[in-house]
Amino acid sequence: DAIGGVVNIITKKPPQELAVGAMYQYGISKHNEGEEHIGRAYLGDSFGRFGFLLAGGYQNKDGWDLDGVLPDDGDHEELGSAVRRFPFDFNDNHSLLAGFEYSDMDREGMRFYQNLDRERDAEDKRHSYFLQYDARPNPLYNLMLRAYYSEHENDIEFSPTAQVTGEEDAKHKLNQIEGRFT
């Protein structure tokens, strides 16, 4: 539920040969208040020096309220995400990795806000791009250079309409260059 921060996770490179996978989970809450569906899939392969990895996921979770008092104990949540990685190995010691990440999360639930019971709808969208160069000139030294761009936007609405205070709609952008030498 990070709203103002940046999450930058660049972990997995494409497999050396064709790899495909999918997963689906279904659950019911302890008190039968709602259901949850989670699905994920990926596809990756390498062709000589070039490879790719595509992955995506979707999660849908019903909202719930055990005590009948606002706010709801759990919002209805929907989350969709996609990740793409494209590496190119110049040789055994030099490589380039490009990537893209996207996520869209929507949360709906009841709140007591400005002296009224209101439905709150909060949507968070995030997308980011990166380009990374890795070098190992010899077994003792490693160099990594990365250029990264991220954009995050959140939009909060109430019904009946309310003047939003303290939970402002926001749009954040981040440009970052990073380097490491070990």
C-alpha positions as CSV (number, residue, x, y, z in Angstrom):
1,D,0.0,0.0,0.0
2,A,2.9,2.4,-0.5
3,I,1.5,5.6,-1.9
4,G,4.3,8.2,-2.0
5,G,7.3,5.9,-2.2
6,V,9.0,4.2,-5.0
7,V,9.3,0.5,-5.3
8,N,12.1,-0.6,-7.7
9,I,12.5,-4.3,-7.9
10,I,14.6,-5.5,-10.9
11,T,15.3,-9.1,-10.1
12,K,14.8,-11.8,-12.7
13,K,16.5,-12.3,-16.0
14,P,14.9,-14.4,-18.8
15,P,15.5,-18.1,-18.8
16,Q,18.0,-19.7,-21.1
17,E,15.3,-21.8,-22.8
18,L,11.5,-21.6,-23.2
19,A,9.8,-21.3,-19.9
20,V,6.0,-20.9,-19.4
21,G,4.1,-20.9,-16.2
22,A,0.7,-20.0,-14.7
23,M,-0.9,-20.1,-11.3
24,Y,-4.4,-19.5,-10.0
25,Q,-5.5,-19.4,-6.4
26,Y,-9.0,-19.1,-4.9
27,G,-9.9,-18.5,-1.3
28,I,-12.8,-17.7,1.0
29,S,-12.3,-15.6,4.1
30,K,-12.5,-17.2,7.6
31,H,-15.9,-15.7,8.2
32,N,-17.3,-16.2,4.7
33,E,-17.3,-12.5,4.2
34,G,-15.7,-12.6,0.7
35,E,-13.7,-14.4,-1.9
36,E,-10.3,-13.8,-3.4
37,H,-9.0,-14.7,-6.8
38,I,-5.3,-14.5,-7.8
39,G,-3.8,-15.4,-11.2
40,R,-0.3,-15.0,-12.5
41,A,1.5,-16.1,-15.7
42,Y,4.9,-15.7,-17.3
43,L,6.6,-16.5,-20.6
44,G,10.3,-16.3,-21.2
45,D,13.0,-17.5,-23.6
46,S,16.4,-16.7,-25.0
47,F,17.7,-16.6,-28.6
48,G,21.4,-16.5,-28.6
49,R,22.4,-13.2,-27.0
50,F,18.8,-11.8,-26.8
51,G,16.1,-12.8,-24.4
52,F,12.7,-11.8,-23.1
53,L,10.6,-12.3,-20.0
54,L,6.9,-11.3,-19.9
55,A,4.8,-11.7,-16.7
56,G,1.5,-10.5,-15.5
57,G,-0.9,-10.9,-12.7
58,Y,-4.4,-10.1,-11.5
59,Q,-5.9,-10.2,-8.0
60,N,-9.5,-9.6,-7.0
61,K,-10.5,-9.6,-3.3
62,D,-14.0,-8.9,-1.9
63,G,-14.4,-6.2,0.7
64,W,-15.5,-7.2,4.2
65,D,-16.8,-5.7,7.4
66,L,-17.1,-7.9,10.5
67,D,-18.1,-5.4,13.1
68,G,-20.5,-3.2,11.1
69,V,-18.7,0.0,12.2
70,L,-16.9,2.2,9.7
71,P,-14.4,2.1,8.2
72,D,-14.8,-1.3,6.6
73,D,-12.4,-3.9,7.9
74,G,-11.3,-4.7,4.4
75,D,-11.8,-2.9,1.1
76,H,-12.7,-4.5,-2.2
77,E,-9.4,-4.7,-4.1
78,E,-8.4,-5.2,-7.7
79,L,-4.8,-5.3,-8.8
80,G,-3.4,-5.8,-12.2
81,S,0.3,-5.8,-13.1
82,A,2.6,-6.5,-16.0
83,V,6.4,-6.8,-16.2
84,R,8.7,-7.1,-19.3
85,R,12.5,-7.7,-19.4
86,F,14.6,-7.7,-22.5
87,P,18.3,-8.5,-22.0
88,F,21.1,-8.4,-24.7
89,D,24.5,-10.0,-23.9
90,F,27.2,-8.3,-26.0
91,N,29.6,-11.0,-24.7
92,D,30.2,-12.9,-21.4
93,N,31.4,-9.7,-19.7
94,H,29.0,-7.0,-21.0
95,S,25.2,-6.9,-21.1
96,L,22.3,-4.6,-21.5
97,L,18.9,-5.0,-19.8
98,A,15.8,-3.0,-20.6
99,G,12.5,-3.3,-18.7
100,F,9.0,-2.0,-18.1
101,E,6.7,-2.5,-15.1
102,Y,3.0,-1.5,-14.8
103,S,0.5,-1.8,-11.9
104,D,-3.0,-0.6,-11.4
105,M,-4.7,-1.0,-8.0
106,D,-8.3,0.0,-7.2
107,R,-9.7,-0.1,-3.6
108,E,-13.3,0.6,-2.7
109,G,-14.8,0.7,0.8
110,M,-17.0,2.6,3.1
111,R,-15.6,5.4,5.3
112,F,-17.1,7.8,7.8
113,Y,-15.7,11.0,6.3
114,Q,-16.7,14.6,7.0
115,N,-19.7,13.5,9.2
116,L,-21.2,11.2,6.6
117,D,-21.0,7.5,5.6
118,R,-19.3,7.6,2.1
119,E,-18.0,5.1,-0.4
120,R,-14.3,5.7,-1.0
121,D,-12.7,4.7,-4.3
122,A,-8.9,5.0,-4.5
123,E,-7.0,4.1,-7.6
124,D,-3.2,3.9,-7.8
125,K,-1.4,3.5,-11.1
126,R,2.3,3.1,-11.5
127,H,4.6,2.5,-14.5
128,S,8.3,2.5,-14.8
129,Y,11.1,2.0,-17.4
130,F,14.7,1.2,-16.9
131,L,17.9,0.6,-18.9
132,Q,20.8,-1.1,-17.2
133,Y,24.3,-1.8,-18.4
134,D,26.4,-4.5,-16.5
135,A,30.1,-5.1,-17.0
136,R,32.6,-7.5,-15.5
137,P,36.0,-6.5,-17.0
138,N,37.7,-9.2,-14.9
139,P,36.7,-11.6,-12.1
140,L,37.5,-9.0,-9.4
141,Y,35.5,-6.0,-10.7
142,N,31.8,-5.4,-11.4
143,L,30.1,-2.3,-12.8
144,M,26.4,-1.5,-13.1
145,L,24.9,1.6,-14.5
146,R,21.1,2.1,-14.6
147,A,18.8,4.9,-15.8
148,Y,15.3,4.7,-14.4
149,Y,12.0,6.5,-14.8
150,S,8.9,6.0,-12.7
151,E,5.5,7.7,-12.6
152,H,2.9,7.1,-9.9
153,E,-0.6,8.6,-9.9
154,N,-3.3,8.2,-7.3
155,D,-6.9,9.4,-7.5
156,I,-9.4,9.4,-4.6
157,E,-13.1,9.9,-4.9
158,F,-16.0,9.8,-2.4
159,S,-19.7,9.2,-3.0
160,P,-21.5,11.3,-2.0
161,T,-19.0,13.8,-3.2
162,A,-16.7,15.3,-0.6
163,Q,-13.9,17.9,-0.5
164,V,-10.9,15.6,-0.2
165,T,-8.4,16.7,2.5
166,G,-5.4,14.9,3.7
167,E,-5.7,12.2,1.0
168,E,-5.0,14.5,-2.0
169,D,-4.9,13.2,-5.6
170,A,-1.3,13.1,-6.5
171,K,1.1,12.5,-9.4
172,H,4.8,11.8,-8.8
173,K,7.6,11.3,-11.3
174,L,11.1,10.1,-10.6
175,N,14.1,10.2,-12.9
176,Q,17.1,8.4,-11.4
177,I,20.6,7.4,-12.5
178,E,22.4,4.9,-10.4
179,G,25.9,3.4,-10.6
180,R,27.7,0.7,-8.6
181,F,31.3,-0.5,-8.8
182,T,32.5,-3.4,-6.7
